[in-house]
Amino acid sequence: MSPTTNTIEDRMAIIELLNRHEIALDLGDAEAYANGFAPDGRIDAASHRAEGTQALRAMISRMHASGFLPSKRQYLGPIKVDVDGDEAHAISNWWIADIGGGPAVWATGTYTDLLRRIDGEWKIVHRIHKPD
């Protein structure tokens, strides 16, 4: 199959990327979080915005240092992925559990992602983080 075919492997690679992204948030792993994005990738959310590897890394470092991330766990799914050549669109539901004072759903929402295959790897180009 050509690299521009909508394959199960493409969809699974994207789902794996998005799952690893959530785990990087939980761990406060700013490097892994930023590396999931294209070099000029960006996130737009009500509470934060960042564009580019350095800004994304700094954003996660600040969130972790503030104490916000260590008391939360990120969950993702279901995830819908549509691949068109070297670009893809994904939409997924997310929810955050607050584990600091007893398990509770802290927030829910939707991610809408534009992804691109860059040097053979899927990366997030633009993520829209919308709370419910």
N, C-alpha and C positions, 0 to 999 in steps of 0.2 A: 504494500500500500504506500502511496505517496505521503509525504509529510503534511499535505494539505487535506487529507481525508479525515472526516469526522469519525474517529475511532473510539472504541471503548478505552484504549490505552490513553488517549488524549483526555477523555472525561475523567478517568481515574487519576491521572496525573494532576489535573486541576483540583479535584476533590481532595487529594492528598495535600496539595499546596495550601488549600484553604483550612484544612484541619491542622496542619503544622503551624499555620498562622495563629490560630486560636491558642494553641499550646505555648507558642512564643509569648503571647500576651500574659498567660498565667504565670509563666516563669520570669517575666520581666526581661526576656532575652531580646534586647533592642536590636542586636546584630541580625539574629534570625528573622525578626519581624521585618526589618528594613530590607533584607535580602529577598523577601518574598515579592517585593515590588520591582518594577522596571526602574532603571536609574532615575528617570524623571517621573516616577509614579507618584500618585497623590491620593490622599484620603480627605473626604469632605464629610464632616459630622457636625451636629449641632454644638457639641462641646469642644471640638478640636478640629484643626485642619493642618495638614502638612504636605509639602511637596519636595521630592528629592530624597535620596538616601540619608543624607546628614540630618535633615529636618525630621524625617520619620524616626530615625534612631534617637534623636534628642527628645522627641515627644514621648516615646515609650519609656525612656530613662526617667523623665520627669514624672510620668504617671506611676511608675514603680516606686520612686523615691518618696512620693507623696503619701504612700501607704494605701492607695486605691487598689492597685492590682493584686497585692498579696492577699487581700481579703475576698477576692472574687475568683470565680471559675467560669470560663467562657464555654458555651455549648453551641453547636452549629447543626442545623438540619431541620427539615430536609433541604437538599441542595439540587437545583436544576441547572444543568450546564448545556449550552448550545455552542458547538464549535463550527466555525466557518473558516476553513483554511488555517491561517496562522493567527486568527483572532477568535476570541470566544467571549460569550456573555454568560454570567452566572447570577442567579438570584438564590438567596438562602435566608432562612429564618435563623435568628440568634436569640439566645437568652443567657442571662448572667445570674448565677447563684451567688448570694452573699454568704460566705462561710464564716464571717467574723463573729457573728452573734447568734449562730444557729442557722441551719440551712433555710434559705428563703429565696424566692425569685425576686431579684433586685430590679431587672429591666428586661424588656424584650424588644425585638425590632427586626429589620430586614437589611441585608447587605445586597447591593446591586453592584456587580463587578464587571469591568471590561478587562480582559486579559489578552496578552499577546505572547506568542512563542518567540523568544529571543535567544539566539545561539542554541536552539534545541530545547530550551527550558521554558515552561509556562511561568509568566510573571504577571502580577497585578499592575495594570496601567492606571486605572481609576477605580476607587472604591467609594461608594456612597453608603454611609452608615446612617440609617434612619430608624430612630426609636418609634415604638408604637405610641 
